Amino acid sequence: MQYIKSVNPATGECIKKYPTSSKQEVKKAVLKAREVFGSWSETPIPERIKHLSCIRKTLIKDQDHIVELISQQTGKTYVESLMSDILPTLELISYYEENAIKILKPENRPTPMFYWNNSSSILYSPLGVVGIISPWNFPLQLSLAPAITALAAGNTIVLKPSELSPVVGEIIEHICVGASEELIQVIQGPGQVGQYLIKSEPDMVFFTGGVETGKKIMQSCAEKLIPVELEMGGKDPMIVYEDADLSRAAKAAVYGAFANAGQMCVSIERLYVQQEVLDELTELIVEQTNKLRVGVGVDADIGPIINPKQMRVIDEQVSDAIGKGARNLTEYKTEGRFMQPLILVDVNHSMKVMREETFGPVLPIQSFRDMDEAVKLANDSIYGLNASVFTKDTKKALNTANKLQTGNCYINDVVKNIGNPHLPFGGAKKSGIGMYHGPEGLRRFSQQTSVMVNKNKGIEPNWFPYSRKKYEMIQKLLKTNYGNLNPGEKLGNLVSLYKEIR
């Protein structure tokens, strides 16, 4: 039997070994989920919400233990685990507790005049088995958030957590014991296990992770015609205008760039500052950065790099930038998997650090002249996940946001808009396909069926037999409904058409 190791990136210690799921075990998990789906899909939404409430209560009751496990697995600080893994998950559950019934109830829609005496609506029903392939940076939130959404919609789950954070599967199994552990089947292992999952043909696949892996998953799903949602990488820009609150902008930039050691898809990876305040803001950012504490535990600010491969990516980007003329304003220092947060200036878009996802504690700063240049620089990327705009002029901020090629934008703040369950979250360009959160996200995990009800009796005007009279009647209807007739002519035509139909 093959195993994957749960390793503490802060110490290199092996916490636990987990058996890798075989092809047969994955198939069995999907079959089990499909079996459970039969009864779960027919469970009324209020009863589904009770199950979600059990998950919420367990998260609250066992939060210290869960935080400890997440921090051991990822090396992230305790505050980071609490704020970025548990808090957004609780917020999402609460949102569905309050809104799922309203979101998933049949939705009435207007009906064109041609469909006389008809009503139109949309029904939302469960899809089936949802396969979730989750990442290592926020292992609990980015596993449970799509799982909770899928469960609220009436689906069952097969979850494959990242091979770098297998403990999340154990945590989720523990959390779901009080609700219904059979609703979520957990499988463990490397990327090949994810392929086994797709080949077992779930009814939908939800993936969070890197672009290259996302492409492979999309290709595999395409062969089976499986619907797929992709939440992928970002190279998120932050734009600071000269009229911004610079003290607030500096603190936001430091947090947005260095929280979780920069290992967030919504990390600030490019900072554009209007040239009039470049020096002042940069000085404030360096001052704030030098106060950060790298380490582990409750009092640390920045933990280690979780994926050892990412250390090489960061080093390559920093070396490329410095080789092309960039300057570092803080010390570029690594020890094991810990890295001091790094600020780079004199950067430009010929450098990898401005074009490729870094996923580490590096903040490159570049100046701009006006809004047009800021927008041009921000949009000069293959990614479009999140963006931030800082200014005291809300109209200017909204105008900027409207021009940015991004799925999400935060004005005068950073990062945490991903935790707003009322808004759909998803990326533009190569940052992803689809969305979750909000009414739109819950409905993405549902089969949407358009229904029309005809309340007429007798023969419909469009039915056989055809005739010259029917042709002229339909022609009159088209002219009346779509032509430029005055109100009197329209009314006269409608009266005569009604008499003919009757």
TORBA-147159 format. One record per residue (C-alpha): residue number from 1; residue in one letter; x, y, z. Coordinates in pm, 1 decimal. Last residue first. Layout:
<pts>
{NUM,A,{X,Y,Z}}
...
</pts>
This chain:
<pts>
{502,R,{-6144.4,3241.8,-2946.6}}
{501,I,{-5823.5,3283.9,-3146.4}}
{500,E,{-6004.8,3493.6,-3410.2}}
{499,K,{-6171.9,3711.1,-3146.9}}
{498,Y,{-5839.7,3764.6,-2968.4}}
{497,L,{-5673.4,3860.5,-3295.8}}
{496,S,{-5944.5,4121.8,-3364.4}}
{495,V,{-5899.9,4276.2,-3020.1}}
{494,L,{-5519.9,4268.6,-3046.2}}
{493,N,{-5526.4,4435.7,-3387.0}}
{492,G,{-5750.9,4716.6,-3263.7}}
{491,L,{-5533.7,4774.9,-2956.4}}
{490,K,{-5216.9,4789.5,-3164.3}}
{489,E,{-5373.7,5030.1,-3413.7}}
{488,G,{-5488.8,5261.2,-3133.9}}
{487,P,{-5152.2,5250.9,-2958.4}}
{486,N,{-4958.5,5357.2,-3272.3}}
{485,L,{-4780.9,5086.7,-3467.3}}
{484,N,{-4401.5,5059.2,-3484.5}}
{483,G,{-4376.8,4681.8,-3532.9}}
{482,Y,{-4278.3,4411.0,-3283.0}}
{481,N,{-4601.0,4304.7,-3112.1}}
{480,T,{-4858.8,4427.0,-3361.6}}
{479,K,{-4656.7,4344.6,-3670.4}}
{478,L,{-4579.4,3997.3,-3536.2}}
{477,L,{-4944.3,3934.4,-3441.4}}
{476,K,{-5064.2,4046.1,-3784.9}}
{475,Q,{-4824.0,3798.5,-3947.3}}
{474,I,{-4949.8,3525.5,-3714.7}}
{473,M,{-5308.6,3594.0,-3825.7}}
{472,E,{-5210.5,3615.3,-4191.8}}
{471,Y,{-5037.9,3275.4,-4177.0}}
{470,K,{-5330.7,3122.9,-3987.1}}
{469,K,{-5575.5,3246.1,-4253.3}}
{468,R,{-5355.5,3109.5,-4532.5}}
{467,S,{-5357.5,2772.0,-4361.9}}
{466,Y,{-5157.2,2537.6,-4138.1}}
{465,P,{-5324.3,2239.2,-3968.6}}
{464,F,{-5147.4,2194.6,-3735.4}}
{463,W,{-5044.8,2372.8,-3414.4}}
{462,N,{-4918.9,2731.8,-3396.3}}
{461,P,{-5253.6,2880.9,-3290.9}}
{460,E,{-5294.7,2628.3,-3005.5}}
{459,I,{-5591.8,2388.8,-3014.7}}
{458,G,{-5826.9,2344.3,-2719.3}}
{457,K,{-5787.2,2460.5,-2362.7}}
{456,N,{-5527.3,2707.3,-2238.9}}
{455,K,{-5348.0,2692.8,-1904.2}}
{454,N,{-5003.4,2621.1,-2047.1}}
{453,V,{-4734.9,2578.3,-1779.7}}
{452,M,{-4375.1,2653.6,-1872.4}}
{451,V,{-4075.6,2511.4,-1688.7}}
{450,S,{-3704.0,2592.7,-1716.0}}
{449,T,{-3494.5,2341.1,-1523.9}}
{448,Q,{-3176.1,2450.7,-1348.8}}
{447,Q,{-2975.2,2160.2,-1212.5}}
{446,S,{-2802.7,2296.0,-905.5}}
{445,F,{-2443.4,2354.6,-793.6}}
{444,R,{-2427.9,2669.9,-1005.3}}
{443,R,{-2745.8,2778.3,-824.1}}
{442,L,{-2556.8,2802.7,-497.4}}
{441,G,{-2290.8,3017.1,-662.3}}
{440,E,{-2535.8,3255.9,-827.3}}
{439,P,{-2725.0,3309.0,-501.3}}
{438,G,{-2400.1,3419.9,-335.1}}
{437,H,{-2085.4,3211.0,-307.9}}
{436,Y,{-1937.4,3016.2,-601.2}}
{435,M,{-1818.3,3102.1,-946.3}}
{434,G,{-1754.7,2969.5,-1295.1}}
{433,I,{-1435.0,2943.5,-1496.8}}
{432,G,{-1101.7,3050.2,-1354.7}}
{431,S,{-808.9,3281.7,-1313.6}}
{430,K,{-706.9,3238.8,-1675.3}}
{429,K,{-931.7,3525.3,-1796.7}}
{428,A,{-1179.1,3632.4,-1529.4}}
{427,G,{-1217.1,3478.3,-1186.6}}
{426,G,{-1490.6,3375.1,-948.0}}
{425,F,{-1670.3,3486.3,-633.6}}
{424,P,{-2044.2,3554.6,-619.3}}
{423,L,{-2136.4,3807.5,-348.8}}
{422,H,{-2351.5,3733.3,-41.0}}
{421,P,{-2091.3,3494.9,104.3}}
{420,N,{-1839.5,3776.9,163.4}}
{419,G,{-1516.4,3589.5,244.2}}
{418,I,{-1349.8,3656.6,-91.0}}
{417,N,{-1392.6,4027.0,-6.7}}
{416,K,{-1124.0,3963.2,255.1}}
{415,V,{-829.5,4020.9,24.3}}
{414,V,{-784.9,4398.4,33.0}}
{413,D,{-948.4,4723.0,144.0}}
{412,N,{-1014.2,5073.9,12.8}}
{411,I,{-1225.8,4945.9,-279.2}}
{410,Y,{-1232.3,4567.5,-334.8}}
{409,C,{-1266.7,4419.7,-683.2}}
{408,N,{-1378.6,4082.0,-813.4}}
{407,G,{-1388.1,3890.2,-1141.7}}
{406,T,{-1123.5,4105.8,-1299.1}}
{405,Q,{-1053.6,4288.9,-1621.1}}
{404,L,{-1043.7,4637.1,-1469.2}}
{403,K,{-1236.9,4916.2,-1639.2}}
{402,N,{-1540.8,4905.4,-1410.2}}
{401,A,{-1313.4,4899.4,-1105.4}}
{400,T,{-1150.1,5222.6,-1221.4}}
{399,N,{-1485.0,5398.9,-1261.5}}
{398,L,{-1589.1,5263.5,-920.6}}
{397,A,{-1272.9,5406.0,-762.7}}
{396,K,{-1313.1,5740.7,-937.8}}
{395,K,{-1670.9,5768.1,-811.7}}
{394,T,{-1560.0,5664.5,-461.6}}
{393,D,{-1303.8,5946.6,-443.0}}
{392,K,{-1107.0,5884.3,-121.1}}
{391,T,{-880.2,5649.7,-315.6}}
{390,F,{-747.3,5293.5,-289.0}}
{389,V,{-834.8,5032.6,-551.9}}
{388,S,{-800.2,4657.6,-501.2}}
{387,A,{-809.0,4370.7,-749.7}}
{386,N,{-920.7,4006.8,-763.1}}
{385,L,{-911.6,3712.7,-1003.4}}
{384,G,{-806.4,3838.0,-1345.0}}
{383,Y,{-497.7,3655.6,-1465.5}}
{382,I,{-320.8,3658.1,-1804.4}}
{381,S,{-185.5,3998.3,-1708.0}}
{380,D,{-159.6,4350.5,-1848.6}}
{379,N,{-494.7,4453.0,-1700.4}}
{378,A,{-331.6,4615.7,-1395.6}}
{377,L,{-78.4,4798.6,-1611.6}}
{376,K,{-342.5,4936.0,-1850.3}}
{375,V,{-570.3,5031.3,-1559.6}}
{374,A,{-292.1,5225.5,-1388.2}}
{373,E,{-189.2,5387.8,-1717.5}}
{372,D,{-542.4,5509.4,-1788.1}}
{371,M,{-592.1,5622.7,-1429.1}}
{370,D,{-286.9,5849.8,-1429.7}}
{369,R,{92.6,5856.8,-1396.1}}
{368,F,{188.5,5512.7,-1267.5}}
{367,S,{452.7,5381.0,-1024.6}}
{366,Q,{566.3,5023.5,-960.9}}
{365,I,{597.8,4826.7,-635.8}}
{364,P,{683.9,4453.4,-612.0}}
{363,L,{566.1,4278.2,-293.2}}
{362,V,{709.5,3933.0,-218.2}}
{361,P,{586.5,3701.2,57.7}}
{360,G,{510.3,3397.3,-162.0}}
{359,F,{261.6,3270.4,-415.8}}
{358,T,{456.6,3424.2,-704.3}}
{357,E,{210.8,3401.5,-994.7}}
{356,E,{389.5,3505.3,-1311.7}}
{355,R,{384.7,3849.6,-1476.7}}
{354,M,{524.7,4110.8,-1240.4}}
{353,V,{772.9,3879.2,-1065.2}}
{352,K,{870.8,3741.7,-1405.0}}
{351,M,{1018.8,4076.8,-1504.1}}
{350,S,{953.6,4248.2,-1836.8}}
{349,H,{653.2,4412.4,-1672.5}}
{348,N,{860.7,4656.4,-1472.2}}
{347,V,{1026.8,4679.0,-1130.4}}
{346,D,{1223.6,4968.0,-985.9}}
{345,V,{1109.4,4857.0,-639.3}}
{344,L,{1101.2,4522.3,-457.6}}
{343,I,{976.6,4454.4,-104.4}}
{342,L,{1053.1,4117.1,56.0}}
{341,P,{887.7,3949.0,353.2}}
{340,Q,{1145.6,3736.1,540.8}}
{339,M,{1119.5,3374.7,432.0}}
{338,F,{1065.9,3059.6,633.2}}
{337,R,{1090.5,2721.0,463.1}}
{336,G,{1436.8,2652.4,599.3}}
{335,E,{1580.9,2996.2,662.7}}
{334,T,{1532.4,3252.3,388.5}}
{333,K,{1653.7,3612.7,361.8}}
{332,Y,{1602.4,3880.3,99.2}}
{331,E,{1653.1,4183.5,322.1}}
{330,T,{1408.1,4468.3,274.5}}
{329,L,{1425.4,4746.5,15.4}}
{328,N,{1510.1,4510.7,-272.1}}
{327,R,{1611.3,4677.7,-596.7}}
{326,A,{1499.9,4581.0,-949.0}}
{325,G,{1744.4,4618.7,-1236.5}}
{324,K,{1696.8,4317.1,-1463.1}}
{323,G,{1913.3,4082.3,-1254.4}}
{322,I,{1721.4,4190.3,-946.5}}
{321,A,{1395.0,4087.4,-1113.9}}
{320,D,{1525.0,3753.2,-1244.2}}
{319,S,{1676.6,3666.7,-905.6}}
{318,V,{1346.9,3747.3,-731.5}}
{317,Q,{1144.8,3538.0,-978.7}}
{316,E,{1379.3,3237.5,-957.1}}
{315,D,{1391.6,3254.8,-576.9}}
{314,I,{1011.8,3262.2,-554.2}}
{313,V,{969.5,2963.0,-786.3}}
{312,R,{1238.1,2767.6,-599.4}}
{311,M,{1069.8,2830.1,-264.9}}
{310,Q,{738.9,2723.5,-422.1}}
{309,K,{866.3,2369.8,-467.5}}
{308,P,{885.4,2336.3,-88.1}}
{307,N,{506.4,2378.7,-63.8}}
{306,I,{396.2,2524.0,269.9}}
{305,I,{614.7,2835.3,276.9}}
{304,P,{649.9,2913.6,646.3}}
{303,G,{449.8,3134.7,883.0}}
{302,I,{401.8,3509.5,898.5}}
{301,D,{255.6,3712.6,1185.3}}
{300,A,{372.2,3517.3,1492.1}}
{299,D,{221.7,3569.2,1839.0}}
{298,V,{-11.9,3267.2,1845.6}}
{297,G,{241.6,3017.0,1720.2}}
{296,V,{492.2,2995.1,1437.8}}
{295,G,{762.0,3221.5,1296.2}}
{294,V,{819.2,3546.4,1109.5}}
{293,R,{735.2,3862.8,1300.9}}
{292,L,{637.0,4173.5,1104.4}}
{291,K,{762.6,4513.2,1221.6}}
{290,N,{998.0,4559.3,924.7}}
{289,T,{699.9,4533.2,692.5}}
{288,Q,{524.2,4832.8,849.7}}
{287,E,{827.2,5061.5,803.5}}
{286,V,{886.1,4933.0,451.0}}
{285,I,{520.8,5005.6,365.8}}
{284,L,{538.4,5358.2,509.6}}
{283,E,{852.8,5435.5,307.3}}
{282,T,{687.6,5302.0,-8.7}}
{281,L,{383.1,5521.4,51.4}}
{280,E,{590.6,5836.8,83.0}}
{279,D,{816.2,5756.0,-214.2}}
{278,L,{530.2,5672.0,-450.0}}
{277,V,{300.3,5959.8,-352.3}}
{276,E,{322.9,6176.9,-668.5}}
{275,Q,{399.2,5868.5,-882.0}}
{274,Q,{55.3,5713.1,-838.8}}
{273,V,{120.1,5371.1,-686.0}}
{272,Y,{79.8,5031.0,-852.5}}
{271,L,{128.9,4729.6,-623.0}}
{270,R,{149.2,4384.6,-784.8}}
{269,E,{119.0,4052.5,-599.3}}
{268,I,{-156.1,4147.2,-355.1}}
{267,S,{-268.5,3804.4,-240.1}}
{266,V,{-603.8,3682.7,-376.6}}
{265,C,{-485.8,3332.3,-475.8}}
{264,M,{-326.9,3319.5,-133.0}}
{263,Q,{18.2,3202.0,-29.0}}
{262,G,{166.4,3545.5,39.1}}
{261,A,{323.7,3424.0,363.9}}
{260,N,{-26.6,3351.9,498.6}}
{259,A,{-73.4,3729.8,501.2}}
{258,F,{223.2,3895.1,325.7}}
{257,A,{90.8,4084.5,23.1}}
{256,G,{-257.2,4179.8,141.6}}
{255,Y,{-138.4,4256.4,496.0}}
{254,V,{147.7,4476.8,382.5}}
{253,A,{-68.2,4643.9,117.0}}
{252,A,{-349.7,4707.1,365.6}}
{251,K,{-114.3,4865.9,620.8}}
{250,A,{30.5,5092.2,352.0}}
{249,A,{-311.9,5184.5,212.0}}
{248,R,{-437.5,5278.6,559.1}}
{247,S,{-143.0,5511.1,619.4}}
{246,L,{-171.8,5644.7,265.9}}
{245,D,{-536.6,5748.3,290.3}}
{244,A,{-576.8,5782.4,-85.3}}
{243,D,{-562.3,6111.9,-278.1}}
{242,E,{-247.8,6013.9,-473.6}}
{241,Y,{-414.7,5700.8,-611.3}}
{240,V,{-322.0,5350.2,-494.5}}
{239,I,{-389.8,5056.6,-726.8}}
{238,M,{-355.7,4700.2,-595.1}}
{237,P,{-308.9,4427.8,-854.4}}
{236,D,{-378.2,4056.6,-811.3}}
{235,K,{-165.9,3807.4,-994.6}}
{234,G,{-416.3,3526.8,-955.4}}
{233,G,{-449.5,3152.3,-974.7}}
{232,M,{-740.8,2916.4,-1014.5}}
{231,E,{-1101.9,2853.4,-919.8}}
{230,L,{-1225.2,2612.9,-1187.1}}
{229,E,{-1581.9,2481.6,-1205.6}}
{228,V,{-1639.4,2174.9,-1422.9}}
{227,P,{-1941.1,2016.4,-1589.4}}
{226,I,{-1859.6,1657.3,-1691.1}}
{225,L,{-1866.1,1587.8,-2063.2}}
{224,K,{-1656.2,1272.0,-2006.7}}
{223,E,{-1370.1,1377.3,-2236.8}}
{222,A,{-1427.9,1738.5,-2132.2}}
{221,C,{-1371.2,1645.1,-1768.2}}
{220,S,{-1021.9,1519.0,-1850.4}}
{219,Q,{-939.8,1836.8,-2043.0}}
{218,M,{-1076.4,2055.8,-1763.2}}
{217,I,{-868.7,1866.1,-1509.5}}
{216,K,{-554.8,1908.2,-1719.4}}
{215,K,{-619.7,2281.7,-1761.3}}
{214,G,{-678.5,2321.7,-1388.2}}
{213,T,{-346.3,2152.0,-1312.4}}
{212,E,{-171.2,2409.7,-1529.0}}
{211,V,{-370.0,2697.6,-1380.7}}
{210,G,{-305.3,2621.1,-1014.9}}
{209,G,{-560.2,2527.4,-751.1}}
{208,T,{-929.3,2504.1,-667.9}}
{207,F,{-1132.5,2243.6,-853.1}}
{206,F,{-1506.4,2170.8,-851.5}}
{205,V,{-1610.4,1869.8,-1057.4}}
{204,M,{-1972.7,1792.2,-1145.3}}
{203,D,{-2188.8,1481.7,-1198.7}}
{202,P,{-1914.4,1245.7,-1085.9}}
{201,E,{-1772.5,1024.1,-1359.6}}
{200,S,{-1542.4,763.2,-1200.4}}
{199,K,{-1280.1,883.7,-1451.0}}
{198,I,{-1287.4,1222.5,-1276.9}}
{197,L,{-1216.1,1066.1,-937.3}}
{196,Y,{-938.8,845.9,-1072.9}}
{195,Q,{-781.4,1161.7,-1217.4}}
{194,G,{-791.6,1321.5,-873.8}}
{193,V,{-619.9,1011.4,-738.2}}
{192,Q,{-345.5,1063.2,-997.3}}
{191,G,{-287.1,1412.0,-859.9}}
{190,P,{-156.4,1277.1,-529.5}}
{189,G,{-346.1,1091.5,-255.9}}
{188,Q,{-646.0,1077.9,-28.7}}
{187,I,{-1019.0,1012.1,-69.9}}
{186,V,{-1289.8,1155.6,153.6}}
{185,Q,{-1660.3,1068.8,108.0}}
{184,I,{-1888.8,1348.1,221.9}}
{183,L,{-2261.6,1284.0,275.4}}
{182,E,{-2182.4,959.6,457.7}}
{181,E,{-2043.7,1150.8,755.2}}
{180,S,{-2389.4,1284.7,836.0}}
{179,A,{-2423.2,1581.3,1069.7}}
{178,G,{-2253.1,1497.1,1397.6}}
{177,V,{-1981.6,1298.2,1221.1}}
{176,C,{-1929.3,1576.0,966.8}}
{175,I,{-1667.0,1766.7,1163.7}}
{174,H,{-1457.5,1454.2,1224.5}}
{173,E,{-1466.0,1355.4,856.6}}
{172,I,{-1372.1,1714.9,775.4}}
{171,I,{-1073.5,1708.8,1010.2}}
{170,E,{-949.6,1374.4,871.4}}
{169,G,{-973.6,1506.8,518.9}}
{168,V,{-794.0,1824.7,623.5}}
{167,V,{-506.8,1610.7,756.6}}
{166,P,{-416.3,1530.9,397.1}}
{165,S,{-262.7,1877.3,349.0}}
{164,L,{25.8,1840.5,102.4}}
{163,E,{-155.9,1562.4,-88.5}}
{162,S,{-424.9,1821.6,-150.0}}
{161,P,{-774.8,1727.1,-38.8}}
{160,K,{-981.5,1489.1,-251.2}}
{159,L,{-1347.9,1520.0,-160.3}}
{158,V,{-1637.2,1306.9,-289.3}}
{157,I,{-1955.3,1494.7,-209.9}}
{156,T,{-2333.2,1454.8,-209.4}}
{155,N,{-2573.9,1702.7,-367.8}}
{154,G,{-2886.4,1868.3,-228.5}}
{153,A,{-2811.1,2235.2,-306.0}}
{152,A,{-2709.2,2292.3,57.4}}
{151,L,{-2471.0,1997.8,22.3}}
{150,A,{-2301.3,2150.4,-283.3}}
{149,T,{-2256.2,2484.5,-109.6}}
{148,I,{-2123.2,2313.0,202.0}}
{147,A,{-1875.1,2116.4,-8.5}}
{146,P,{-1767.1,2427.2,-201.9}}
{145,A,{-1689.2,2608.1,126.9}}
{144,L,{-1564.2,2296.3,308.8}}
{143,S,{-1262.3,2222.3,91.7}}
{142,L,{-1140.2,2577.1,27.8}}
{141,Q,{-1207.5,2673.0,389.8}}
{140,L,{-1031.0,2372.8,541.3}}
{139,P,{-721.2,2350.1,321.6}}
{138,F,{-646.8,2718.9,289.5}}
{137,N,{-304.0,2691.0,121.2}}
{136,W,{-316.3,2318.7,40.2}}
{135,P,{-566.5,2301.9,-244.5}}
{134,S,{-902.0,2124.6,-301.5}}
{133,I,{-1034.9,1873.9,-553.0}}
{132,I,{-1410.3,1846.9,-506.7}}
{131,G,{-1615.7,1583.9,-691.9}}
{130,V,{-1988.4,1658.2,-682.0}}
{129,V,{-2231.0,1364.9,-691.4}}
{128,G,{-2584.6,1446.8,-807.6}}
{127,L,{-2705.0,1769.8,-968.6}}
{126,P,{-2965.5,1874.5,-711.4}}
{125,S,{-3283.6,2059.4,-820.7}}
{124,Y,{-3360.9,2424.0,-894.4}}
{123,L,{-3684.9,2492.4,-1080.7}}
{122,I,{-3721.2,2793.9,-1308.1}}
{121,S,{-4059.0,2948.4,-1391.1}}
{120,S,{-4291.9,3048.9,-1672.4}}
{119,S,{-4672.6,3087.3,-1683.6}}
{118,N,{-4889.9,3056.3,-1994.6}}
{117,N,{-5223.5,3224.6,-2078.4}}
{116,W,{-5103.6,3347.9,-2418.6}}
{115,Y,{-4754.3,3239.4,-2518.5}}
{114,F,{-4728.8,3506.7,-2789.8}}
{113,M,{-4744.2,3770.9,-2517.2}}
{112,P,{-4400.5,3668.9,-2389.9}}
{111,T,{-4379.8,3510.4,-2040.2}}
{110,P,{-4214.6,3674.4,-1738.9}}
{109,R,{-4017.8,3460.7,-1489.7}}
{108,N,{-4113.6,3295.4,-1161.3}}
{107,E,{-3837.0,3138.5,-952.3}}
{106,P,{-3898.3,2805.6,-784.0}}
{105,K,{-3730.7,2804.9,-436.9}}
{104,L,{-3354.9,2753.9,-430.9}}
{103,I,{-3246.6,3105.2,-330.0}}
{102,K,{-3522.9,3158.4,-72.4}}
{101,I,{-3467.0,2824.5,99.4}}
{100,A,{-3088.1,2871.6,94.2}}
{99,N,{-3097.1,3221.0,250.1}}
{98,E,{-3068.9,3218.9,628.9}}
{97,E,{-2898.9,2885.3,690.3}}
{96,Y,{-2711.2,2938.5,365.0}}
{95,Y,{-2556.5,3262.2,492.2}}
{94,S,{-2478.7,3110.4,831.1}}
{93,I,{-2289.0,2828.2,659.3}}
{92,L,{-2092.3,3081.2,452.5}}
{91,E,{-1998.7,3289.7,755.6}}
{90,L,{-1885.0,2980.4,945.5}}
{89,T,{-1660.4,2881.8,654.8}}
{88,P,{-1523.2,3234.8,625.6}}
{87,L,{-1431.8,3232.1,999.1}}
{86,I,{-1274.5,2884.0,1010.5}}
{85,D,{-1010.9,2895.0,737.0}}
{84,S,{-894.4,3254.7,700.0}}
{83,M,{-945.6,3407.3,1042.4}}
{82,L,{-885.2,3104.9,1265.7}}
{81,S,{-598.3,2962.4,1063.3}}
{80,E,{-440.5,3307.2,1027.0}}
{79,V,{-472.8,3376.0,1399.4}}
{78,Y,{-304.3,3043.5,1474.1}}
{77,T,{-12.4,3115.0,1243.2}}
{76,K,{37.5,2906.6,932.7}}
{75,G,{263.5,2602.2,945.6}}
{74,T,{33.2,2423.7,702.9}}
{73,Q,{-32.2,2089.6,871.9}}
{72,Q,{51.9,2193.7,1228.0}}
{71,S,{-144.8,2516.1,1186.5}}
{70,I,{-445.4,2329.2,1048.8}}
{69,L,{-432.0,2077.2,1335.2}}
{68,E,{-403.1,2348.0,1601.9}}
{67,V,{-684.8,2549.6,1447.4}}
{66,I,{-907.3,2240.2,1446.9}}
{65,H,{-834.3,2168.1,1814.6}}
{64,D,{-904.4,2528.8,1915.7}}
{63,Q,{-1217.3,2543.4,1695.5}}
{62,D,{-1377.1,2232.0,1842.7}}
{61,K,{-1706.5,2378.1,1967.7}}
{60,I,{-1734.3,2648.2,1700.5}}
{59,L,{-1655.5,2417.5,1409.1}}
{58,T,{-1882.8,2152.2,1560.3}}
{57,K,{-2171.6,2399.6,1582.0}}
{56,R,{-2126.6,2502.8,1218.4}}
{55,I,{-2121.8,2139.8,1101.0}}
{54,C,{-2440.5,2070.2,1296.3}}
{53,S,{-2599.5,2378.7,1138.7}}
{52,L,{-2518.3,2237.3,795.2}}
{51,H,{-2713.0,1923.8,884.1}}
{50,K,{-3006.3,2135.7,1002.0}}
{49,I,{-2989.8,2325.3,672.1}}
{48,R,{-3047.1,2001.3,482.5}}
{47,E,{-3363.6,1948.0,688.2}}
{46,P,{-3493.1,2295.2,595.3}}
{45,I,{-3410.3,2216.8,228.0}}
{44,P,{-3632.1,1909.3,219.4}}
{43,T,{-3442.3,1579.9,178.9}}
{42,E,{-3515.6,1431.3,-162.7}}
{41,S,{-3159.5,1484.2,-284.5}}
{40,W,{-3030.2,1329.2,38.3}}
{39,S,{-3222.8,1004.7,-15.9}}
{38,G,{-3089.2,918.6,-361.1}}
{37,F,{-2761.6,1101.1,-302.0}}
{36,V,{-2658.6,835.1,-49.0}}
{35,E,{-2625.7,578.9,-330.0}}
{34,R,{-2439.8,823.1,-551.5}}
{33,A,{-2197.3,901.4,-269.6}}
{32,K,{-2139.1,528.7,-218.7}}
{31,L,{-2077.8,481.9,-590.8}}
{30,V,{-1830.6,771.7,-588.8}}
{29,A,{-1648.7,627.1,-287.5}}
{28,K,{-1637.9,280.4,-448.8}}
{27,K,{-1480.7,430.7,-761.5}}
{26,V,{-1220.2,599.4,-546.3}}
{25,E,{-1151.6,276.1,-360.3}}
{24,Q,{-1113.4,85.3,-686.1}}
{23,K,{-863.1,336.2,-824.1}}
{22,S,{-666.7,315.0,-500.4}}
{21,S,{-675.9,573.6,-223.5}}
{20,T,{-332.9,657.2,-83.1}}
{19,P,{-294.8,550.4,277.4}}
{18,Y,{-230.9,840.6,516.8}}
{17,K,{86.9,888.9,718.5}}
{16,K,{101.9,1120.8,1020.5}}
{15,I,{277.9,1421.8,1162.8}}
{14,C,{605.9,1389.6,974.6}}
{13,E,{828.1,1666.6,1113.0}}
{12,G,{982.4,1913.9,868.6}}
{11,T,{965.4,2175.5,1143.9}}
{10,A,{771.5,2468.9,996.7}}
{9,P,{642.4,2267.8,699.8}}
{8,N,{469.2,2016.6,931.8}}
{7,V,{442.4,1707.3,713.6}}
{6,S,{136.4,1488.8,652.3}}
{5,K,{284.4,1202.9,455.8}}
{4,I,{130.8,1016.3,164.0}}
{3,Y,{112.6,638.8,163.8}}
{2,Q,{123.4,349.6,-84.2}}
{1,M,{0.0,0.0,0.0}}
</pts>
